[in-house]
Amino acid sequence: MTLLDDWVTAACAELELDPAEVPVSAVLDVARDVAHQVLRPGAPVSAYLLGVAVGRGADPTAAAARLSALAGSWPVELDGSGGAK
């Protein structure tokens, strides 16, 4: 077991959730995609939005894929030097 596994297990126990129902890889993928292709602070907010959508009945894998695709299609903001911010 990894430290992340330990954390997810403990957090799930605290929130009375089943750790087996937590799509850790999908959440990490969304956070990575948003942080790298949109902006870093968008990563935790996107993870929260994913959780809200799943809580309202969305399929976790499909919702994560939609957010990752949105991040992938997000326009790159350029700084004054022509490089990506």
N, C-alpha and C positions, 0 to 999 in steps of 0.2 A: 504494500500500500504506500502511496506517495503522500506528501504533506497536503497536496491538493485534495486527494481522496479523503484524508482525515478531516480537512476543513469542510468539504461538502457534506460528509456524514454528520459532523457536529452541527453545522448550520441547518441541515434538514431536520435533525432531531429537535433543535430549538424552535423551528417553524412548523413542526409536525408534518413534514413532507417525507415522501419515500425517495431516498437517494437514487434508486433504480430508475426513477422517472425524470431525472435531471440529465438533459443532453449536454453534458459538459463540453464535448468537442464542438458541437454546433454553437454554443454560446461563445466559446473562445475564438472560433472562426469569425463570427460576426464582430466581436470586439477588435480582433486583429484587422479585419478588412476596413472597418470604420476608422480605426486609429491611423492606419497607414494611408487610406485613400480619401478620407474626408478631413477629420481632425481628431486629435487624441481625446479631448473631453467628450466627444460624441460616442466613444466606446462604451463607457458605463451607462450613459443615457440610453443608448441603443439596446444594451443588454436588459435594462429595465423595461423598455418598450416591448421587447421580445417576450419578457415575462408577463406583461399585462396582456398581450395578445394571446399567449398560451392560456393564461388564466381565464380568458373569455372564450376559449374553445378552439383556438387555432392549432393546427398541427405544428409541433415544435420544429421539425425538420424543414417543412415547407416555409414557415415563417422566417426561419434563419436563412434559408436560401434566398428568399425575396429581399431581405435586408442586405445580405452580402452582394447580391446582384445590383441593388440600388447603389451601394457604396462603390462598386466597380464601375458604374456608369456615371458617377458624380464628376462634374467638371473639375479639373485640377486648377486650383487658384495659383497664379504665378505671382512671385514677388517682383519688385522693381527691376531685378537683374535678369529676368526671363526664366529664373529657376522656380521650381515648385516650392511652395511654403511648407 
